[in-house]
Amino acid sequence: MTSVLDLAPVVPVVVIEDAKDAVPLARALVAGGLPAIEVTLRTPAALDAIRAIAAEVPDAVVGAGTVISEANVDAAVKAGATFLVSPGWTDRLLDAMRASGQALLPGVSTTSEVVALLERGVSEMKFFPAEAAGGTAYLKSLSGPLPQARFCPTGGISLASAPSYLALPNVGCVGGTWMLPADALAAKDWARVESLAAQAAALRTS
């Protein structure tokens, strides 16, 4: 299976308040060229949204974000999530994520956390919160001593700043929300979402 980090330059980080919006939103993102979709477990609608996308948008690769417990892992996988993203990790959470059999992106923000994951045989990680934790300068500094670690930086990244992250050798993709503006979601303007997704999908490493 292709790594989540290699599916597209950007993984949309989606917060869904109404599960009825999940399918048209996912279809717009996929049509724009962003098939990997992280639905955060921050709302009551999240699991139903994952379930609907998994069932009705076959070209989407739907994952669950904000996974912070064994219960989250179990519920997300049962709903159809094919990758799991956490803002941070513990041994207990990592064990549950690995036992699920799905792809995982445990979150890190320090060198020690990266080394600890490498010890556990995990080389693909979420770097969060990217901008607050040191941004491109921090990730660039990690590429020398820890070249085997690959990241999906997420947190505060925009269309303007994404290319500088994607240019780094240890970044496979970035996570972002800029292609999901609140006014477009409120208006259910899926055409605009698709257009913004296409703009994000066109980003390439330099």
ABEGO torsion letter per residue (X at the ends): XBBAAAABABBBBBBBABAAAAAAAAAAAAAAGBABBBBBBABAAAAAAAAAAAAABAABBBBBBGBABAAAAAAAAAAGBABBBBABBBAAAAAAAAAAGBBBBBBBABAAAAAAAAAAGBABBBBOBAAAAGEAAAAAAAAAABAABBBBBBGGBBAAAAAAAAABAABABBBBAAABBAAAAAAGBAAAAAAAAAAAAABBBX
